[in-house]
Amino acid sequence: MRAIVIREPGGPEVLELRDVPMPEPSRGEVRVRIRATAVNRADVLQRLGKYPAPPGAPADIPGLELAGEVDAIGDGVTDLAKGDRVFGLVSGGAYAEYVVTHARTLARIPESMPFADAAAIPEAFITAWDAMVDQGGLSAGETVLVHAAGSGVGTAAIQIAGAIGADVIGTLRTPQKVARAKELGLREAIVVEGPRFAGEVLTRTAGLGVDVVLELVGGAYVAEDLACLARRGRIVVVGTMAGARMDLDLGTLMGKRAEVRGTMLRSRPLEEKILAGQALQRHLVPLFARGVLRPVVDRVLPLARAADAHRLMQNNDSFGKLVLEV
């Protein structure tokens, strides 16, 4: 089969299209003929040598999400059949024509949804749902602050929050993305150039602050999150693009009885990844089928142009997801 292989740590030019061995499913697994995958920050970090694949995942083939058709079935699989259209998350290896994964980590693609749209869903929407709702406890009537609101996870979070009846404030780095984010349901957009936004958030919430923060940037943003957090608020840290360290006022943390939680999907054990796949099937697929949620695709490129997609992501030139057709 063909796959994009990381020749060595480095820039986008180290991504090469090669022939590699075809994987075979073991008990409980299926092989999926991938029709589309999508680019994530984790792929960029893996290419740079800063985020190695977890045990069991290909060390040199990136790709965390997929949409395609079941091609082969291992022993003990009863929930899926050959030809089923599926999508979901894997620990790596999705920049390829085929991948093997546990059957229960996958969900069925809504009827008539194109593969390119389906590939834009798993990482962004599972991450947003898991962080905001399952871990952050976001509920109707509350306010959530979503950083990097124009990213894949950010655009998913805006829509999910609106679907459950929460109010959404978002930060963006470029004003060109504001109008598109508001079309998705973002009520208040704050364009930031540095890690200073707490005062503006408090102004736009009449001094009340926000109940949940979806922290996709990290670094000094977390201290600002705390400054504009409501009492008993929750900060869920998902990304560290601005750094993995910061100074935090523990007095304010205790006084607000606040919670700071970190989370990561890729390194979770299999049983937790199965739960994530089931959450996609149970909570999110019905909303896509009814048109309440929709994937946000910036552009679709062929797999051979994975390097171009990585350049676009590193330059922050995209809104929503960058999809690779296989």
Backbone bond lengths (Angstrom), bond angles and torsions (degrees), N, CA, C in turn:
res aa  C-N    CA-C-N  psi(-1)  N-CA   C-N-CA  omega(-1)  CA-C   N-CA-C  phi
1 M - - - 1.462 - - 1.520 108.91 -
2 R 1.337 115.82 164.00 1.461 120.63 176.28 1.522 110.05 -96.28
3 A 1.331 115.64 145.44 1.457 121.22 178.62 1.519 109.05 -153.09
4 I 1.330 115.37 155.05 1.459 121.39 171.57 1.519 107.88 -85.83
5 V 1.328 115.85 123.56 1.460 122.15 -176.79 1.527 109.29 -115.69
6 I 1.340 115.87 138.42 1.473 121.09 174.30 1.526 107.57 -82.72
7 R 1.334 116.01 108.75 1.463 120.66 -176.59 1.527 111.14 -62.99
8 E 1.297 116.17 -42.51 1.462 124.29 -179.89 1.519 106.83 -166.56
9 P 1.324 119.40 161.56 1.462 119.36 178.14 1.525 110.72 -60.40
10 G 1.335 116.04 137.11 1.452 118.76 -179.44 1.508 113.02 164.28
11 G 1.336 115.35 -158.20 1.451 121.90 -177.51 1.514 112.33 -76.17
12 P 1.329 117.25 -178.72 1.473 120.72 -177.95 1.526 113.86 -55.81
13 E 1.332 116.43 -25.69 1.469 119.40 -176.97 1.536 112.99 -66.87
14 V 1.342 118.78 -12.90 1.466 120.60 179.98 1.530 111.75 -81.45
15 L 1.332 118.22 -3.72 1.465 121.56 177.19 1.523 109.19 -82.81
16 E 1.328 116.52 119.43 1.456 121.35 -176.01 1.527 110.73 -125.27
17 L 1.339 116.63 139.98 1.456 122.26 175.78 1.528 108.28 -86.13
18 R 1.348 116.39 118.78 1.459 120.75 -175.76 1.528 110.41 -134.36
19 D 1.337 114.79 166.80 1.465 121.70 168.34 1.518 108.46 -89.55
20 V 1.345 116.17 130.06 1.466 121.91 -179.80 1.527 108.05 -134.40
21 P 1.334 118.13 163.76 1.471 120.14 -178.61 1.532 112.21 -64.01
22 M 1.326 115.94 147.71 1.456 123.08 177.39 1.531 109.22 -77.73
23 P 1.350 118.86 131.32 1.470 120.19 177.63 1.524 111.47 -78.15
24 E 1.325 116.89 153.52 1.464 121.99 178.73 1.530 109.42 -120.30
25 P 1.340 117.57 137.09 1.465 119.94 -178.37 1.524 112.69 -74.47
26 S 1.327 115.49 141.86 1.465 122.03 173.07 1.528 108.72 -99.41
27 R 1.299 116.73 -171.96 1.459 121.00 -178.78 1.531 110.34 -59.11
28 G 1.308 116.02 132.52 1.461 121.57 179.05 1.514 114.00 82.79
29 E 1.333 117.27 -2.38 1.465 121.22 -176.07 1.526 111.49 -109.08
30 V 1.321 114.79 161.98 1.462 122.02 170.21 1.523 108.58 -130.33
31 R 1.320 115.14 155.36 1.463 120.21 170.67 1.524 107.42 -102.75
32 V 1.325 115.31 134.08 1.460 121.24 -178.01 1.519 109.17 -112.95
33 R 1.332 115.55 130.33 1.470 120.71 169.64 1.521 106.56 -80.70
34 I 1.312 116.08 106.42 1.457 121.11 -174.33 1.529 109.98 -74.62
35 R 1.316 115.57 130.59 1.462 121.43 175.34 1.519 111.67 -104.62
36 A 1.318 116.86 -25.40 1.469 120.62 177.40 1.517 108.94 -158.17
37 T 1.321 115.83 148.88 1.448 123.32 174.47 1.524 106.59 -136.69
38 A 1.321 117.95 179.21 1.463 120.42 -178.35 1.522 109.67 -139.87
39 V 1.323 115.14 160.17 1.462 122.34 -175.72 1.535 109.35 -96.00
40 N 1.333 115.53 137.48 1.460 121.72 178.91 1.522 110.46 -131.35
41 R 1.335 115.05 160.16 1.471 119.45 178.39 1.520 111.23 -57.16
42 A 1.328 116.57 -34.73 1.463 119.26 179.18 1.521 111.56 -61.48
43 D 1.336 117.47 -33.42 1.468 120.72 177.72 1.527 110.43 -64.86
44 V 1.330 115.48 -42.03 1.465 120.64 179.40 1.529 109.96 -63.23
45 L 1.336 116.46 -45.02 1.464 120.03 179.91 1.525 111.34 -65.13
46 Q 1.329 117.11 -38.33 1.464 119.91 177.17 1.521 110.29 -63.01
47 R 1.321 116.49 -41.97 1.473 120.65 178.86 1.525 111.30 -61.82
48 L 1.324 116.43 -35.22 1.462 121.48 -179.90 1.528 112.75 -78.73
49 G 1.336 117.07 -6.67 1.458 120.57 -178.56 1.513 113.90 83.91
50 K 1.332 117.04 15.26 1.471 121.02 -176.40 1.528 113.35 -104.24
51 Y 1.329 117.85 -2.57 1.461 120.45 -175.89 1.520 108.43 -148.75
52 P 1.327 117.65 79.70 1.467 119.96 -176.38 1.526 111.66 -64.98
53 A 1.316 115.56 150.98 1.458 120.95 178.14 1.525 109.90 -65.88
54 P 1.336 117.91 146.59 1.466 120.16 177.98 1.520 110.94 -70.79
55 P 1.339 117.90 164.55 1.468 120.79 178.95 1.530 111.26 -55.51
56 G 1.323 115.02 136.49 1.450 120.43 179.16 1.514 114.47 95.59
57 A 1.320 117.58 -16.85 1.467 121.72 178.38 1.530 109.30 -98.22
58 P 1.342 117.55 150.55 1.468 119.00 178.02 1.531 111.07 -57.73
59 A 1.314 116.81 132.76 1.464 120.57 -176.72 1.518 112.63 -74.23
60 D 1.342 117.50 -23.38 1.456 119.87 -171.91 1.529 113.78 -123.97
61 I 1.339 118.47 6.90 1.471 121.57 176.20 1.524 107.95 -116.85
62 P 1.329 118.22 109.62 1.460 119.85 -178.96 1.524 111.49 -77.75
63 G 1.326 115.62 -179.57 1.454 121.33 176.15 1.514 112.54 116.93
64 L 1.338 116.93 116.15 1.458 122.28 -174.34 1.526 114.07 -109.09
65 E 1.314 119.07 -10.92 1.461 119.53 -177.12 1.520 109.81 -140.87
66 L 1.324 114.77 156.92 1.455 119.13 -173.16 1.515 110.86 -152.90
67 A 1.322 114.25 158.20 1.457 123.01 168.01 1.516 106.67 -140.02
68 G 1.325 116.15 133.37 1.454 118.83 -178.26 1.514 111.97 -177.88
69 E 1.337 115.56 -155.98 1.461 122.11 -176.45 1.526 109.89 -122.25
70 V 1.329 116.18 140.19 1.461 120.48 175.44 1.521 108.66 -63.37
71 D 1.320 115.89 126.96 1.467 121.86 -174.00 1.520 112.18 -109.98
72 A 1.328 116.81 -32.78 1.464 121.60 -179.94 1.521 108.46 -151.56
73 I 1.335 116.35 150.83 1.458 121.52 -173.29 1.520 110.17 -126.28
74 G 1.333 116.62 131.87 1.448 121.39 176.14 1.523 111.67 -83.05
75 D 1.329 116.48 170.47 1.461 121.50 179.05 1.528 110.39 -59.91
76 G 1.335 115.35 143.71 1.454 120.24 173.88 1.507 115.69 85.87
77 V 1.324 118.15 -1.85 1.470 121.03 179.73 1.528 108.93 -88.45
78 T 1.316 116.40 121.40 1.464 120.84 -179.36 1.523 113.08 -122.02
79 D 1.327 117.92 -15.38 1.465 120.87 -174.35 1.527 113.01 -84.22
80 L 1.333 117.62 -18.89 1.451 120.90 -177.07 1.523 110.43 -127.47
81 A 1.331 115.31 156.43 1.464 121.39 178.11 1.521 109.32 -131.32
82 K 1.319 116.10 160.35 1.463 119.88 177.70 1.527 109.43 -58.30
83 G 1.330 115.18 136.28 1.452 121.14 -179.52 1.512 114.59 94.30
84 D 1.341 118.58 -13.35 1.465 120.36 178.36 1.527 110.40 -62.44
85 R 1.325 115.88 136.58 1.470 121.70 176.58 1.529 108.54 -85.85
86 V 1.340 116.35 120.28 1.464 120.81 -172.56 1.525 110.42 -134.56
87 F 1.334 114.88 160.32 1.455 121.28 171.96 1.513 109.16 -147.76
88 G 1.339 115.71 161.48 1.455 119.19 -178.66 1.510 112.19 167.21
89 L 1.336 114.12 -171.55 1.457 122.67 -178.39 1.524 110.75 -104.11
90 V 1.321 116.08 146.32 1.456 122.78 171.39 1.527 107.75 -131.71
91 S 1.329 116.49 167.07 1.467 120.23 -179.43 1.518 112.69 -80.15
92 G 1.316 117.33 -9.11 1.463 122.81 -179.93 1.513 109.73 160.76
93 G 1.336 115.37 171.78 1.451 120.07 174.15 1.507 116.69 89.63
94 A 1.342 118.57 8.29 1.467 119.99 -175.03 1.527 114.04 -86.31
95 Y 1.331 119.40 -4.86 1.463 120.75 172.14 1.524 107.67 -82.50
96 A 1.312 116.41 61.10 1.461 120.87 -172.85 1.524 109.68 -157.14
97 E 1.331 115.52 170.58 1.466 120.06 178.62 1.524 111.98 -77.09
98 Y 1.329 117.30 -27.59 1.461 121.15 -179.15 1.526 109.83 -140.33
99 V 1.328 115.44 152.32 1.453 120.96 173.43 1.519 107.92 -148.65
100 V 1.316 116.20 152.48 1.466 122.03 176.61 1.521 108.49 -111.27
101 T 1.338 116.03 135.91 1.459 120.84 179.55 1.517 109.60 -151.77
102 H 1.341 116.76 161.96 1.464 120.54 176.69 1.521 109.07 -64.42
103 A 1.308 117.31 135.59 1.464 121.66 -173.12 1.522 112.72 -60.06
104 R 1.339 117.66 -34.21 1.460 119.89 -173.23 1.535 112.87 -82.45
105 T 1.330 116.69 -0.68 1.462 118.85 173.07 1.524 111.25 -85.83
106 L 1.329 117.48 -5.77 1.456 121.96 -175.57 1.524 111.65 -102.68
107 A 1.324 115.76 155.32 1.463 122.90 174.22 1.517 108.45 -125.76
108 R 1.316 115.97 159.98 1.464 120.64 178.16 1.527 110.39 -82.44
109 I 1.314 115.80 136.04 1.460 121.44 179.16 1.527 109.00 -70.57
110 P 1.334 118.15 135.33 1.464 119.59 176.13 1.524 111.53 -54.20
111 E 1.307 115.38 143.36 1.468 121.16 -177.25 1.521 111.11 -56.31
112 S 1.297 116.74 135.72 1.464 126.78 176.76 1.525 113.98 74.84
113 M 1.328 118.96 -3.18 1.473 119.76 177.89 1.529 109.78 -73.98
114 P 1.334 118.95 128.35 1.468 120.96 177.37 1.521 112.01 -63.88
115 F 1.329 115.92 151.76 1.462 120.14 179.59 1.528 111.67 -59.33
116 A 1.329 117.90 -38.78 1.468 120.50 -178.43 1.522 111.07 -62.18
117 D 1.327 117.82 -38.44 1.463 120.44 176.25 1.522 110.76 -69.24
118 A 1.323 116.74 -42.69 1.460 120.20 -178.54 1.524 111.70 -62.09
119 A 1.337 116.92 -36.47 1.461 120.31 -178.87 1.513 112.40 -66.29
120 A 1.328 117.41 -20.87 1.460 121.81 -179.22 1.523 113.02 -83.25
121 I 1.339 117.14 -1.24 1.463 120.36 -172.06 1.529 115.03 -96.05
122 P 1.337 121.46 -51.18 1.469 120.37 -162.47 1.518 115.83 -55.68
123 E 1.317 118.95 -56.26 1.467 119.63 -175.22 1.517 111.23 -64.52
124 A 1.318 117.40 -46.77 1.461 120.69 -175.23 1.519 112.01 -66.60
125 F 1.318 117.10 -49.22 1.457 119.72 -173.41 1.528 112.61 -78.82
126 I 1.331 118.02 -35.90 1.465 118.98 175.81 1.523 109.69 -66.04
127 T 1.330 117.41 -43.50 1.465 120.44 178.72 1.519 110.92 -59.93
128 A 1.327 116.71 -47.74 1.465 120.18 -177.90 1.527 111.52 -64.27
129 W 1.323 117.43 -44.78 1.463 120.62 179.81 1.528 110.79 -63.67
130 D 1.323 115.95 -48.74 1.462 120.85 -178.00 1.528 111.48 -60.10
131 A 1.341 116.66 -45.56 1.460 120.05 -176.34 1.524 112.27 -73.27
132 M 1.318 117.25 -47.64 1.474 120.63 -174.38 1.523 112.87 -77.32
133 V 1.333 116.41 -45.74 1.463 120.41 -170.65 1.524 111.48 -94.83
134 D 1.334 117.47 -56.45 1.461 119.57 -176.81 1.522 112.06 -66.58
135 Q 1.329 117.44 -43.37 1.463 119.81 -176.56 1.525 113.17 -98.36
136 G 1.322 117.31 -39.89 1.460 120.26 -179.33 1.512 113.86 -82.53
137 G 1.330 117.28 -14.30 1.458 120.69 177.66 1.517 114.70 66.04
138 L 1.335 117.89 26.81 1.463 120.63 -179.66 1.524 109.96 -61.69
139 S 1.340 115.81 134.36 1.459 119.72 -178.91 1.519 110.08 -137.24
140 A 1.317 116.02 172.25 1.462 122.73 -178.26 1.522 110.49 -56.51
141 G 1.326 115.84 137.28 1.455 121.61 178.09 1.512 114.60 89.33
142 E 1.333 117.95 -12.19 1.460 121.09 178.51 1.537 109.82 -88.06
143 T 1.341 114.68 168.59 1.462 121.38 179.29 1.521 109.36 -117.37
144 V 1.327 115.94 133.51 1.453 121.44 178.66 1.520 109.36 -117.68
145 L 1.322 115.86 140.39 1.462 122.99 173.49 1.521 107.56 -102.74
146 V 1.336 116.18 119.35 1.459 122.17 -178.30 1.523 108.88 -110.85
147 H 1.313 116.68 116.42 1.468 120.53 176.11 1.533 109.81 -85.36
148 A 1.349 115.33 159.15 1.468 120.75 -176.84 1.513 109.71 49.92
149 A 1.338 115.33 52.25 1.466 120.97 -171.83 1.527 113.28 -65.70
150 G 1.323 117.85 -15.46 1.453 120.21 177.72 1.514 114.12 -93.15
151 S 1.330 117.04 0.41 1.461 120.56 179.50 1.523 110.11 -79.99
152 G 1.325 116.31 175.53 1.452 120.00 178.27 1.521 112.03 -59.72
153 V 1.341 116.69 -49.79 1.465 120.20 179.09 1.522 110.27 -67.41
154 G 1.331 117.36 -37.62 1.458 120.52 179.74 1.516 112.54 -62.38
155 T 1.325 117.42 -45.93 1.468 120.10 -179.84 1.526 110.83 -66.95
156 A 1.337 117.45 -32.63 1.463 120.41 176.36 1.527 110.03 -68.52
157 A 1.331 116.38 -43.06 1.460 120.60 -177.97 1.521 111.98 -62.82
158 I 1.320 117.23 -40.27 1.467 120.94 178.39 1.529 109.70 -57.26
159 Q 1.315 116.42 -46.51 1.459 120.70 -176.74 1.531 112.21 -69.54
160 I 1.320 117.05 -42.72 1.465 120.37 179.91 1.520 110.64 -63.41
161 A 1.331 116.82 -43.91 1.454 119.87 179.11 1.522 111.29 -59.53
162 G 1.331 116.28 -43.39 1.456 119.57 177.75 1.514 112.01 -63.64
163 A 1.343 117.28 -37.33 1.461 121.11 -177.76 1.517 112.33 -66.11
164 I 1.347 117.51 -30.06 1.465 119.50 -179.59 1.521 112.15 -96.99
165 G 1.343 117.24 3.97 1.455 120.14 174.88 1.511 115.47 89.00
166 A 1.330 117.77 21.42 1.462 121.46 177.13 1.525 110.03 -96.96
167 D 1.321 116.67 158.36 1.460 123.31 177.61 1.529 108.34 -93.10
168 V 1.329 117.40 147.63 1.466 120.40 -172.73 1.528 111.47 -128.21
169 I 1.331 114.91 126.66 1.466 123.07 169.14 1.525 106.36 -114.54
170 G 1.322 117.60 139.58 1.455 119.37 -177.89 1.509 112.48 -134.54
171 T 1.324 116.36 150.52 1.455 121.28 171.92 1.515 109.44 -109.01
172 L 1.329 115.53 144.25 1.457 122.82 178.68 1.516 108.01 -138.67
173 R 1.326 116.14 155.61 1.461 120.71 179.75 1.517 112.29 -90.36
174 T 1.327 117.98 -21.93 1.462 120.80 -176.77 1.522 110.42 -128.06
175 P 1.331 117.60 134.36 1.477 120.02 -179.31 1.521 113.04 -66.72
176 Q 1.336 118.02 -19.60 1.457 120.69 -178.77 1.532 112.42 -64.74
177 K 1.332 117.30 -19.52 1.457 120.31 -177.20 1.534 112.87 -93.48
178 V 1.316 117.69 -6.44 1.461 120.96 -173.21 1.525 111.91 -62.87
179 A 1.325 117.42 -49.71 1.461 120.60 -175.69 1.522 110.96 -60.47
180 R 1.325 117.34 -41.76 1.462 120.10 -178.75 1.521 111.13 -68.16
181 A 1.341 117.09 -36.63 1.463 119.83 177.56 1.525 111.24 -66.21
182 K 1.325 117.01 -37.48 1.462 119.88 179.59 1.526 111.45 -68.60
183 E 1.320 117.36 -30.17 1.461 120.18 175.91 1.523 111.44 -62.55
184 L 1.328 116.87 -25.88 1.464 121.29 179.73 1.524 112.66 -84.90
185 G 1.337 117.26 -10.48 1.459 119.88 178.99 1.512 114.91 121.47
186 L 1.328 117.81 5.89 1.462 120.51 177.65 1.528 109.07 -70.44
187 R 1.354 116.95 121.27 1.466 119.76 -177.90 1.519 111.62 -79.86
188 E 1.312 116.59 -48.01 1.462 121.74 -177.65 1.515 109.43 -123.79
189 A 1.325 117.28 127.97 1.459 122.66 178.25 1.515 109.43 -113.52
190 I 1.328 116.42 131.73 1.458 122.54 178.72 1.526 107.97 -119.72
191 V 1.317 116.70 116.23 1.461 121.17 177.82 1.525 108.05 -86.92
192 V 1.326 116.80 120.55 1.458 121.66 -175.79 1.526 110.09 -116.41
193 E 1.330 116.72 143.99 1.460 122.07 174.45 1.517 111.00 -107.01
194 G 1.315 117.72 -22.84 1.453 123.46 178.07 1.509 109.14 -143.43
195 P 1.332 117.45 -174.22 1.469 120.12 -176.42 1.528 112.99 -80.70
196 R 1.323 117.16 57.24 1.464 121.55 178.54 1.529 108.50 -135.99
197 F 1.307 115.86 107.99 1.467 119.87 -179.38 1.519 112.57 -151.53
198 A 1.347 118.32 -9.74 1.469 121.23 -173.49 1.520 111.94 -59.02
199 G 1.343 117.24 -43.77 1.454 120.23 -179.21 1.512 112.12 -60.90
200 E 1.325 116.44 -41.67 1.458 120.74 179.51 1.527 111.22 -66.70
201 V 1.331 116.99 -38.98 1.464 120.29 178.26 1.521 110.18 -63.50
202 L 1.334 117.28 -43.38 1.465 120.30 179.33 1.525 110.92 -64.02
203 T 1.328 116.75 -38.62 1.466 120.06 177.69 1.521 110.83 -61.37
204 R 1.324 116.42 -43.49 1.470 120.55 -175.36 1.525 113.19 -79.59
205 T 1.329 116.61 -7.84 1.469 120.09 175.08 1.529 110.72 -113.56
206 A 1.332 116.70 18.82 1.471 121.65 179.22 1.521 111.72 55.84
207 G 1.334 115.86 35.80 1.452 121.26 176.52 1.514 115.25 82.57
208 L 1.327 117.65 -2.28 1.467 120.41 -175.68 1.526 112.93 -79.99
209 G 1.313 117.71 -29.23 1.452 121.13 -175.75 1.511 112.21 82.01
210 V 1.329 115.94 -176.12 1.467 121.88 -176.73 1.519 110.24 -110.22
211 D 1.324 115.26 153.20 1.466 120.65 -177.81 1.523 112.70 -85.05
212 V 1.326 116.41 -33.79 1.460 121.37 -178.17 1.523 108.41 -137.51
213 V 1.330 116.36 142.07 1.462 121.89 172.67 1.524 108.16 -120.17
214 L 1.331 116.10 125.32 1.461 121.28 170.76 1.520 106.36 -93.72
215 E 1.320 116.13 101.11 1.455 122.17 -171.66 1.520 110.76 -93.55
216 L 1.330 115.84 103.03 1.457 122.33 -178.13 1.520 112.92 -103.85
217 V 1.324 117.44 -0.85 1.467 121.18 -174.34 1.518 111.72 -110.65
218 G 1.341 117.31 -44.69 1.458 121.09 177.93 1.513 112.76 80.05
219 G 1.328 116.56 -158.50 1.454 122.06 -179.49 1.518 112.31 56.87
220 A 1.338 115.43 -136.69 1.465 121.21 -176.87 1.520 113.29 -66.76
221 Y 1.323 118.04 -14.20 1.462 120.26 177.69 1.534 111.61 -58.89
222 V 1.338 117.81 -33.37 1.464 120.55 -173.08 1.530 111.20 -65.26
223 A 1.332 117.25 -39.11 1.462 119.65 176.99 1.519 111.08 -63.90
224 E 1.324 117.54 -38.63 1.462 121.26 176.12 1.530 111.11 -67.22
225 D 1.321 115.94 -36.64 1.465 119.78 175.61 1.524 110.34 -56.00
226 L 1.310 114.94 -48.56 1.460 119.71 -178.27 1.515 111.27 -61.78
227 A 1.335 116.83 -37.42 1.461 120.79 -178.26 1.525 112.33 -65.23
228 C 1.343 118.15 -28.07 1.458 120.08 -178.91 1.522 112.21 -111.23
229 L 1.333 116.58 17.60 1.452 121.54 179.68 1.524 110.32 -86.19
230 A 1.313 116.04 138.79 1.461 120.32 175.13 1.532 109.81 -72.40
231 R 1.316 116.22 165.12 1.462 120.06 176.09 1.527 109.64 -60.50
232 R 1.322 114.54 137.37 1.461 123.40 -177.73 1.533 111.12 63.73
233 G 1.330 116.50 27.02 1.452 121.41 177.14 1.517 111.87 -78.22
234 R 1.335 115.46 166.80 1.462 121.97 -176.27 1.527 110.29 -129.97
235 I 1.314 116.43 129.11 1.462 122.65 174.51 1.522 107.65 -109.68
236 V 1.341 116.63 124.47 1.463 120.92 178.65 1.523 107.91 -115.13
237 V 1.324 116.36 114.47 1.464 122.43 -175.71 1.521 109.04 -91.86
238 V 1.345 115.25 118.90 1.459 122.11 -177.54 1.524 111.69 -113.01
239 G 1.345 117.47 -29.39 1.463 120.96 -176.23 1.514 111.85 -135.39
240 T 1.324 115.51 159.25 1.466 121.27 -178.74 1.529 110.73 -134.77
241 M 1.324 117.31 41.40 1.462 120.50 -179.35 1.529 111.67 -59.03
242 A 1.339 117.78 -31.15 1.465 121.71 -178.71 1.528 112.06 -94.31
243 G 1.319 117.15 7.52 1.452 120.13 177.97 1.516 112.23 123.07
244 A 1.337 115.40 158.02 1.466 121.49 -176.57 1.520 112.61 -102.04
245 R 1.339 118.31 3.87 1.465 121.04 -179.16 1.524 110.41 -131.60
246 M 1.351 114.92 150.96 1.458 120.14 178.67 1.530 108.30 -164.86
247 D 1.353 115.51 166.30 1.462 121.84 174.16 1.516 108.67 -96.05
248 L 1.327 116.83 133.89 1.454 121.48 -177.25 1.525 109.82 -128.52
249 D 1.323 116.66 132.97 1.452 122.87 178.65 1.526 109.33 -79.75
250 L 1.316 116.87 100.57 1.457 120.54 -176.76 1.529 111.65 -68.34
251 G 1.324 116.66 -26.96 1.456 119.21 176.20 1.522 111.17 -62.95
252 T 1.331 115.84 -44.15 1.462 119.63 177.28 1.524 110.86 -65.76
253 L 1.335 116.32 -40.01 1.460 120.73 178.33 1.527 110.64 -58.00
254 M 1.335 116.50 -46.51 1.460 120.17 -178.78 1.524 111.32 -71.01
255 G 1.345 116.32 -41.42 1.455 120.15 -178.37 1.517 112.80 -62.53
256 K 1.321 115.83 -35.06 1.473 119.70 178.86 1.527 112.13 -87.00
257 R 1.341 116.00 -4.32 1.466 121.11 -175.47 1.530 109.62 50.44
258 A 1.313 112.96 46.17 1.464 121.02 -174.73 1.527 111.50 -90.38
259 E 1.307 115.20 167.66 1.456 121.80 179.88 1.521 109.73 -129.47
260 V 1.331 116.22 132.06 1.466 122.03 172.67 1.522 107.36 -117.09
261 R 1.316 115.72 122.62 1.463 120.94 -175.40 1.526 109.33 -128.81
262 G 1.315 116.00 140.98 1.455 120.97 174.94 1.511 110.74 -107.42
263 T 1.323 116.70 151.24 1.462 119.97 -179.11 1.514 110.63 -150.42
264 M 1.331 115.42 154.32 1.463 122.46 178.09 1.526 107.60 -154.70
265 L 1.317 117.43 134.22 1.460 120.90 -179.03 1.528 113.16 -87.92
266 R 1.320 116.93 -41.08 1.459 119.99 -166.61 1.522 113.51 -61.27
267 S 1.330 117.59 -37.38 1.462 120.73 -173.93 1.519 113.73 -91.58
268 R 1.325 118.43 7.42 1.460 120.19 -178.44 1.532 111.20 -70.64
269 P 1.331 116.65 152.31 1.465 118.89 176.97 1.521 110.98 -69.08
270 L 1.332 116.18 165.66 1.453 121.90 -173.41 1.520 112.82 -55.97
271 E 1.332 117.45 -42.37 1.456 118.42 -176.65 1.526 112.17 -62.76
272 E 1.330 117.96 -32.93 1.458 120.64 177.38 1.525 111.23 -76.06
273 K 1.320 117.47 -32.08 1.470 120.15 176.14 1.524 110.58 -68.90
274 I 1.330 116.71 -33.45 1.461 119.65 174.77 1.521 110.00 -64.07
275 L 1.323 117.48 -41.75 1.468 121.09 177.65 1.529 110.59 -61.24
276 A 1.329 117.02 -38.71 1.465 120.30 178.40 1.524 110.82 -64.84
277 G 1.337 116.68 -41.70 1.460 120.32 177.74 1.518 112.14 -64.69
278 Q 1.314 116.48 -37.96 1.460 120.13 178.03 1.520 111.65 -70.03
279 A 1.341 117.41 -32.80 1.468 120.10 175.57 1.525 110.50 -65.09
280 L 1.334 116.48 -38.68 1.462 120.23 175.63 1.528 110.40 -59.06
281 Q 1.339 116.45 -47.19 1.459 120.47 -178.16 1.528 112.03 -67.19
282 R 1.329 116.93 -43.17 1.467 120.47 -172.32 1.515 113.59 -81.03
283 H 1.338 117.13 -44.98 1.459 120.36 -170.53 1.530 114.02 -97.24
284 L 1.330 117.27 -32.75 1.457 119.94 -170.48 1.522 114.01 -103.05
285 V 1.328 117.75 -41.90 1.467 119.52 -179.20 1.532 112.14 -55.18
286 P 1.338 119.97 -43.60 1.476 118.63 178.13 1.526 113.29 -60.18
287 L 1.323 117.29 -34.00 1.465 120.08 179.33 1.522 111.34 -71.79
288 F 1.321 117.58 -34.52 1.467 119.97 174.41 1.531 110.25 -69.03
289 A 1.324 116.38 -39.88 1.464 119.76 -178.99 1.525 111.46 -62.67
290 R 1.347 116.88 -31.78 1.461 120.92 -179.52 1.522 112.62 -91.15
291 G 1.328 117.35 -2.49 1.457 120.47 179.36 1.512 114.29 80.91
292 V 1.335 117.62 10.22 1.475 120.83 177.92 1.530 109.86 -71.55
293 L 1.327 116.27 -38.90 1.455 122.72 175.43 1.524 108.54 -112.96
294 R 1.323 115.82 153.13 1.460 119.88 175.29 1.521 109.78 -146.11
295 P 1.325 117.44 142.93 1.461 119.74 176.29 1.522 110.53 -67.62
296 V 1.309 116.25 147.19 1.463 121.22 178.54 1.532 107.40 -113.28
297 V 1.317 116.16 107.63 1.471 122.48 -176.64 1.519 109.08 -109.17
298 D 1.320 116.19 120.28 1.463 120.29 177.82 1.520 110.12 -73.20
299 R 1.326 116.10 -50.20 1.469 120.88 177.36 1.520 109.59 -164.47
300 V 1.331 114.36 160.89 1.459 122.00 -179.28 1.525 108.48 -118.35
301 L 1.326 115.86 127.85 1.462 122.44 179.74 1.521 109.30 -124.46
302 P 1.328 118.20 155.40 1.473 119.26 174.38 1.525 110.73 -70.31
303 L 1.320 116.37 155.35 1.465 121.36 -178.57 1.523 111.87 -53.87
304 A 1.316 117.27 -36.65 1.464 120.94 -177.96 1.529 112.35 -62.38
305 R 1.338 116.89 -18.24 1.467 120.40 179.79 1.531 111.80 -101.55
306 A 1.317 116.87 30.65 1.463 121.19 178.88 1.528 111.47 -57.43
307 A 1.326 117.01 -36.26 1.465 119.92 179.60 1.525 111.23 -62.11
308 D 1.330 117.10 -40.51 1.471 120.08 177.70 1.520 110.86 -63.69
309 A 1.330 116.84 -39.62 1.461 120.21 178.25 1.525 111.01 -63.61
310 H 1.321 117.55 -38.49 1.462 120.92 178.11 1.530 110.82 -65.47
311 R 1.322 117.01 -38.91 1.468 119.41 177.79 1.519 110.93 -63.05
312 L 1.311 117.22 -42.63 1.468 121.02 178.59 1.520 110.60 -60.79
313 M 1.329 117.28 -42.49 1.465 120.07 -179.48 1.523 110.67 -66.26
314 Q 1.315 117.33 -44.15 1.462 119.78 -178.61 1.523 112.24 -65.41
315 N 1.317 117.24 -29.37 1.468 121.30 178.84 1.525 112.79 -86.39
316 N 1.347 116.79 0.89 1.469 121.32 -177.47 1.526 111.71 54.96
317 D 1.327 115.82 38.28 1.465 120.68 -177.85 1.529 113.15 -93.85
318 S 1.326 117.31 5.97 1.459 119.69 -175.65 1.522 111.25 -114.59
319 F 1.344 115.13 156.51 1.460 122.23 172.97 1.518 106.44 -124.12
320 G 1.313 116.87 114.35 1.455 120.19 -173.20 1.521 110.49 87.21
321 K 1.320 116.99 -146.52 1.446 121.84 -169.81 1.520 113.73 -100.23
322 L 1.326 114.39 147.04 1.465 123.39 170.77 1.513 107.30 -101.09
323 V 1.326 116.76 119.13 1.461 122.46 -173.59 1.516 110.33 -109.06
324 L 1.324 115.93 142.05 1.463 122.73 176.10 1.520 109.02 -114.28
325 E 1.335 116.59 121.16 1.467 120.58 175.08 1.515 109.82 -84.74
326 V 1.321 115.56 137.70 1.461 120.86 -174.41 1.531 109.17 -108.63
